Amino acid sequence: MTVVAAWLTNRGDAAGGQTRAATRLTPIGTWWPTAELTSRSGLIPGGSPCLVTGTGMTASVAVGRAILQGSAAAGAYAVAVTAAEPVTIPNGDAANPRRDLIGIRVYNNPIDASGQTIAKVERLAGTPAPSPVDPTPPVGAVWLPLARVLVPAGASAGSPINWGTAVTDLRVYTIAAGGVLPVDAGNAAGSYVGQVRIVSGRLVQWDGTAWSEFSLPSTISPSTWGAWTQSTPTWQADGAACTIGNGTLYQRWCRIGRLIQVRVRLKFGSTTSSGSTNSQWTWSIPVPAATTPDSAEYAAGSAGAIRSGAAYYGGTVLLNPATSKVSVIEGGSGFNWGTTLNTPFPSTTPGTTDSLWLSYAYEAAS
């Protein structure tokens, strides 16, 4: 037998009792609680447990371990698939496709009067239809779905299922109490304050009413810890797009918690189009900024412009959280290469190899 369950049968039962190997293989412990006496059903993470693949008209369920919750009175069943388990898929209907489900089911005769006391991999047969739907497990069944298999009309050994496109992965996971569930668990309510899971790459906790992100950002990615990312900001002049052409424009930025640090480098080329003189330049920011109480822009850093072989000019970076853009001022006016308003900038178009840099930091919205 390649599907075994622990704490399901007694010594001397017709089902054969529980072996020492079954005890060692099946998961034990207290699992992710859903109520006082119940746990979340699911596979135990590690590798790719109970992955469903197939060839011809036969599915194959890979090895893995699982917890299947019965009723509160019955308790949870610990199950292990110890060798690849084949599942025969009957031929398709002549006219319509159908959906079959493949999963693990536990029978417990003293509880369900099924006449069986065993754990097994099973197929739930769907009904052929022009737009087929999933079959419904029997009422009260202790069942853990693993995959949906779309069986085309007319499928057979001579014209088998295309397993590359026919299988939908339905596996869900569970972990021990106090652990972090490593998948998006949907909208199911938590069972205790402080319960933790991952949703869309972020750590969230149950506060007794809803799932909420931790007060500090918890994105599970290297950028959270200060790794630098390179991208290209959107550069505009009075709202009109500028064109970098054969020049250079990039920004490098990193995130530490909600602190975003940014460096922007702009070097003009012979085909760079920077808008008309006296127009105000702006650049987009990497991630949305937190709003200020009065939604006002604020000084976020410094900037410098180098007129090749002529002069250097400094400025202040202003960040507007409402528009998610930064601009630069110097001497009280807009910082742009051609301005003549209260700045020492030459009123000419930037030349090839002229350059500009910005360095600023701000608080992210989330």
C-alpha positions as CSV (number, residue, x, y, z in Angstrom):
1,M,0.0,0.0,0.0
2,T,1.4,3.4,-1.0
3,V,-1.1,5.6,0.9
4,V,-0.9,5.2,4.6
5,A,-2.7,6.9,7.5
6,A,-1.8,7.1,11.2
7,W,-4.2,6.7,14.1
8,L,-6.9,5.4,11.8
9,T,-7.1,1.7,12.5
10,N,-6.6,-0.5,15.6
11,R,-4.4,-3.6,15.8
12,G,-6.3,-6.6,14.6
13,D,-8.6,-4.5,12.4
14,A,-9.4,-5.9,8.9
15,A,-7.7,-2.8,7.6
16,G,-4.4,-4.1,9.0
17,G,-3.7,-1.7,11.9
18,Q,-0.9,0.9,12.1
19,T,2.6,-0.1,11.3
20,R,5.7,1.5,12.8
21,A,6.7,2.7,9.4
22,A,3.3,4.4,9.0
23,T,3.8,6.1,12.3
24,R,7.2,7.4,11.3
25,L,6.2,8.6,7.8
26,T,3.0,10.4,8.7
27,P,3.1,13.9,10.1
28,I,2.5,14.4,13.8
29,G,2.0,17.5,15.9
30,T,-0.4,20.3,16.4
31,W,-1.3,21.9,13.1
32,W,-2.5,25.3,12.0
33,P,-5.6,25.7,14.1
34,T,-9.0,26.8,12.6
35,A,-11.0,26.4,15.9
36,E,-10.6,24.8,19.3
37,L,-10.6,21.2,18.0
38,T,-9.9,21.6,14.3
39,S,-6.9,22.2,12.0
40,R,-6.4,23.4,8.5
41,S,-6.3,20.6,5.9
42,G,-3.4,20.7,3.5
43,L,-0.1,19.3,2.4
44,I,3.1,19.5,4.4
45,P,5.5,21.8,2.6
46,G,8.8,20.3,1.3
47,G,9.7,19.7,-2.4
48,S,6.5,19.5,-4.5
49,P,4.3,17.1,-2.5
50,C,1.6,15.1,-4.2
51,L,2.1,16.9,-7.6
52,V,-0.3,15.5,-10.2
53,T,1.2,14.7,-13.6
54,G,0.1,12.2,-16.2
55,T,0.7,10.4,-19.5
56,G,-1.8,8.9,-21.8
57,M,-5.0,8.3,-19.8
58,T,-3.3,7.8,-16.5
59,A,-2.6,10.4,-13.8
60,S,0.2,10.0,-11.3
61,V,0.2,11.5,-7.8
62,A,3.8,12.0,-6.4
63,V,4.9,11.3,-2.8
64,G,4.0,13.7,-0.1
65,R,2.4,14.1,3.4
66,A,-0.9,15.7,4.4
67,I,-3.3,16.5,7.2
68,L,-7.0,16.0,6.5
69,Q,-9.5,17.4,9.0
70,G,-12.6,15.4,9.6
71,S,-15.4,16.6,11.9
72,A,-14.5,18.3,15.2
73,A,-15.5,15.0,16.9
74,A,-13.5,12.8,14.5
75,G,-10.3,14.9,14.6
76,A,-7.6,15.3,11.9
77,Y,-6.0,12.4,9.9
78,A,-2.3,12.3,9.2
79,V,-1.6,10.7,5.7
80,A,1.5,9.9,3.6
81,V,1.7,8.9,0.0
82,T,4.9,6.9,0.0
83,A,5.2,6.0,-3.7
84,A,3.8,7.5,-6.9
85,E,0.1,6.5,-7.1
86,P,-1.5,5.9,-10.5
87,V,-5.0,7.0,-11.2
88,T,-6.8,5.8,-14.4
89,I,-8.9,8.4,-16.2
90,P,-11.8,6.9,-18.1
91,N,-12.3,7.9,-21.8
92,G,-13.9,11.2,-22.5
93,D,-17.5,11.7,-23.5
94,A,-18.2,11.6,-27.2
95,A,-19.6,15.1,-27.4
96,N,-18.6,17.1,-24.3
97,P,-15.6,17.7,-22.0
98,R,-15.7,17.0,-18.3
99,R,-13.8,18.0,-15.2
100,D,-12.4,15.3,-12.9
101,L,-10.9,16.0,-9.5
102,I,-8.0,14.0,-8.1
103,G,-7.4,14.1,-4.4
104,I,-6.8,12.2,-1.1
105,R,-9.7,10.8,0.8
106,V,-9.9,9.2,4.2
107,Y,-12.6,6.6,5.0
108,N,-13.3,5.8,8.6
109,N,-16.1,3.3,9.0
110,P,-16.9,3.9,12.7
111,I,-17.5,7.6,11.7
112,D,-18.9,7.5,8.1
113,A,-20.4,4.0,7.9
114,S,-18.6,3.6,4.5
115,G,-17.6,0.0,5.1
116,Q,-13.9,1.0,4.8
117,T,-11.2,2.2,7.1
118,I,-8.5,3.4,4.8
119,A,-6.8,6.4,3.2
120,K,-6.5,6.5,-0.6
121,V,-5.9,8.6,-3.7
122,E,-9.2,8.9,-5.6
123,R,-10.8,10.5,-8.7
124,L,-14.1,12.3,-8.4
125,A,-15.8,12.0,-11.8
126,G,-17.3,15.1,-13.3
127,T,-20.3,15.3,-15.6
128,P,-19.7,16.0,-19.3
129,A,-21.2,19.3,-20.4
130,P,-20.4,22.1,-22.9
131,S,-19.2,24.1,-20.0
132,P,-18.3,21.5,-17.4
133,V,-18.0,22.2,-13.6
134,D,-16.1,20.5,-10.8
135,P,-17.8,17.5,-9.2
136,T,-19.0,17.9,-5.6
137,P,-17.4,15.6,-3.0
138,P,-20.0,13.5,-1.0
139,V,-21.4,15.2,2.0
140,G,-19.2,14.6,5.0
141,A,-16.3,13.2,3.0
142,V,-12.8,13.8,4.4
143,W,-11.3,15.0,1.2
144,L,-8.3,17.0,0.1
145,P,-8.3,18.0,-3.6
146,L,-4.9,18.0,-5.4
147,A,-5.7,18.7,-9.0
148,R,-8.4,19.3,-11.6
149,V,-8.1,17.3,-14.9
150,L,-10.0,18.6,-17.9
151,V,-10.9,15.5,-20.0
152,P,-11.6,16.6,-23.6
153,A,-14.5,15.1,-25.6
154,G,-13.4,12.0,-27.3
155,A,-10.2,11.6,-25.2
156,S,-8.9,8.0,-25.3
157,A,-5.7,6.0,-25.4
158,G,-5.6,6.8,-29.1
159,S,-6.2,10.5,-28.6
160,P,-5.1,11.1,-25.0
161,I,-5.2,14.0,-22.6
162,N,-2.8,16.8,-23.1
163,W,-1.3,16.8,-19.6
164,G,0.6,20.0,-20.2
165,T,-2.6,22.0,-20.4
166,A,-5.3,19.8,-18.8
167,V,-4.2,20.0,-15.2
168,T,-5.0,22.8,-12.8
169,D,-3.1,22.6,-9.5
170,L,-5.4,22.7,-6.5
171,R,-2.9,21.9,-3.8
172,V,-3.1,23.9,-0.5
173,Y,-0.7,23.7,2.4
174,T,-0.7,23.6,6.2
175,I,1.9,24.0,8.8
176,A,2.4,23.5,12.6
177,A,0.7,25.9,15.0
178,G,2.7,29.1,15.4
179,G,4.3,28.7,12.0
180,V,3.9,31.0,8.9
181,L,1.7,29.6,6.3
182,P,3.8,29.7,3.1
183,V,1.0,30.4,0.6
184,D,-1.9,32.8,0.1
185,A,-4.6,31.2,2.2
186,G,-7.5,33.1,0.7
187,N,-9.9,35.1,2.8
188,A,-10.5,32.5,5.5
189,A,-10.6,34.1,9.0
190,G,-7.9,33.5,11.4
191,S,-8.4,31.6,14.6
192,Y,-6.3,33.5,17.1
193,V,-4.8,37.0,17.4
194,G,-1.2,37.0,16.1
195,Q,-1.7,34.2,13.6
196,V,0.7,34.8,10.7
197,R,0.6,34.0,7.0
198,I,1.9,35.3,3.7
199,V,-0.3,37.1,1.2
200,S,1.0,38.4,-2.1
201,G,4.6,38.2,-0.8
202,R,3.8,40.1,2.5
203,L,3.5,39.0,6.1
204,V,0.1,39.6,7.6
205,Q,-1.3,38.8,11.0
206,W,-4.8,38.2,12.3
207,D,-5.9,40.9,14.7
208,G,-9.1,39.3,15.8
209,T,-11.2,40.8,13.1
210,A,-9.2,40.9,9.9
211,W,-5.8,40.1,8.3
212,S,-3.5,43.2,8.4
213,E,0.0,43.8,7.3
214,F,2.6,44.3,10.0
215,S,3.1,47.9,11.1
216,L,6.5,47.7,9.3
217,P,6.5,46.7,5.6
218,S,7.1,43.0,5.2
219,T,7.7,42.4,1.5
220,I,9.6,39.1,1.2
221,S,12.2,40.3,-1.2
222,P,15.9,41.4,-1.2
223,S,14.9,45.0,-1.7
224,T,13.5,45.0,1.8
225,W,17.0,44.6,3.2
226,G,18.7,47.3,1.1
227,A,19.5,45.7,-2.2
228,W,19.8,48.2,-5.0
229,T,17.5,48.1,-8.1
230,Q,18.0,49.9,-11.4
231,S,15.2,51.3,-13.4
232,T,14.3,54.2,-15.7
233,P,12.2,57.1,-14.4
234,T,9.7,58.9,-16.5
235,W,11.2,62.3,-17.5
236,Q,9.0,65.1,-18.5
237,A,9.2,68.9,-19.2
238,D,6.0,70.7,-18.1
239,G,4.2,67.4,-18.4
240,A,5.3,66.6,-21.9
241,A,7.5,63.6,-22.4
242,C,11.2,64.1,-22.9
243,T,13.3,61.7,-25.1
244,I,16.6,60.4,-23.9
245,G,17.7,59.4,-27.4
246,N,21.4,58.4,-27.4
247,G,21.9,59.9,-23.9
248,T,21.8,58.1,-20.6
249,L,19.0,58.1,-18.0
250,Y,18.6,55.7,-15.1
251,Q,17.8,55.6,-11.4
252,R,19.1,53.3,-8.7
253,W,17.1,52.9,-5.6
254,C,16.9,50.7,-2.5
255,R,14.3,50.1,0.2
256,I,14.9,49.6,3.9
257,G,11.6,49.3,5.7
258,R,9.6,52.3,4.4
259,L,12.7,54.4,3.7
260,I,13.4,54.7,-0.1
261,Q,16.7,56.1,-1.2
262,V,17.2,57.1,-4.9
263,R,20.0,58.3,-7.2
264,V,19.2,59.6,-10.7
265,R,21.7,60.1,-13.4
266,L,21.0,62.0,-16.7
267,K,23.6,62.5,-19.4
268,F,22.6,64.3,-22.5
269,G,23.4,62.9,-26.0
270,S,23.2,64.4,-29.4
271,T,19.7,63.2,-30.0
272,T,18.3,63.9,-26.5
273,S,15.1,66.0,-26.5
274,S,14.6,67.8,-23.2
275,G,11.7,70.1,-24.0
276,S,11.8,73.9,-24.5
277,T,13.9,76.2,-22.4
278,N,12.3,77.5,-19.2
279,S,10.2,74.4,-18.9
280,Q,10.1,72.5,-15.6
281,W,11.6,69.0,-15.5
282,T,10.1,66.2,-13.4
283,W,11.0,62.6,-12.8
284,S,8.8,59.8,-11.6
285,I,9.7,58.1,-8.2
286,P,10.2,54.3,-7.9
287,V,7.3,53.6,-5.5
288,P,4.4,55.8,-4.2
289,A,5.3,58.2,-1.4
290,A,3.4,58.6,1.9
291,T,1.2,61.7,1.9
292,T,2.0,64.7,4.1
293,P,-0.8,66.1,6.3
294,D,-1.3,69.0,4.0
295,S,-0.4,67.1,0.8
296,A,2.4,69.6,0.1
297,E,5.6,68.9,-1.7
298,Y,8.8,68.9,0.4
299,A,12.6,69.0,0.1
300,A,13.9,65.4,-0.2
301,G,17.5,65.8,-1.4
302,S,20.0,67.5,-3.5
303,A,20.9,67.8,-7.2
304,G,23.7,69.0,-9.4
305,A,24.1,70.0,-13.1
306,I,27.4,70.0,-14.9
307,R,27.8,72.1,-17.9
308,S,30.6,70.3,-19.7
309,G,33.8,72.3,-19.5
310,A,31.9,75.4,-18.2
311,A,30.3,75.3,-14.8
312,Y,28.6,73.3,-12.0
313,Y,25.2,74.3,-10.5
314,G,23.6,72.9,-7.3
315,G,19.9,72.5,-6.5
316,T,17.3,71.0,-4.1
317,V,15.1,68.1,-5.0
318,L,11.4,68.6,-4.2
319,L,9.1,65.6,-4.0
320,N,5.4,65.9,-4.6
321,P,3.6,62.9,-3.0
322,A,0.3,63.8,-4.8
323,T,1.9,63.3,-8.3
324,S,4.6,60.8,-7.4
325,K,7.2,63.0,-9.1
326,V,10.3,65.0,-8.1
327,S,11.6,68.3,-9.5
328,V,14.5,70.5,-8.7
329,I,14.8,74.2,-7.7
330,E,17.8,76.5,-7.5
331,G,17.7,80.1,-6.4
332,G,13.9,79.9,-5.9
333,S,12.8,78.9,-9.4
334,G,12.4,75.7,-11.4
335,F,15.7,73.9,-12.1
336,N,15.9,73.5,-15.8
337,W,18.8,74.0,-18.2
338,G,17.4,76.9,-20.2
339,T,15.8,79.0,-17.4
340,T,16.8,82.6,-16.9
341,L,14.6,83.1,-13.8
342,N,16.7,83.9,-10.7
343,T,19.3,81.2,-11.6
344,P,22.8,81.3,-13.0
345,F,21.9,78.6,-15.6
346,P,22.7,79.5,-19.1
347,S,19.6,80.1,-21.3
348,T,20.7,77.5,-23.8
349,T,19.8,73.9,-24.6
350,P,21.9,71.3,-22.8
351,G,24.8,70.1,-24.9
352,T,26.1,66.7,-25.6
353,T,27.9,65.2,-22.5
354,D,26.2,67.8,-20.2
355,S,24.8,65.9,-17.2
356,L,22.5,66.1,-14.2
357,W,22.2,64.0,-11.0
358,L,19.7,63.8,-8.2
359,S,20.0,62.1,-4.8
360,Y,17.0,62.0,-2.5
361,A,15.1,59.9,0.1
362,Y,11.5,59.7,1.2
363,E,8.9,57.6,3.1
364,A,7.0,55.0,1.1
365,A,3.2,54.8,1.3
366,S,3.4,51.1,2.2
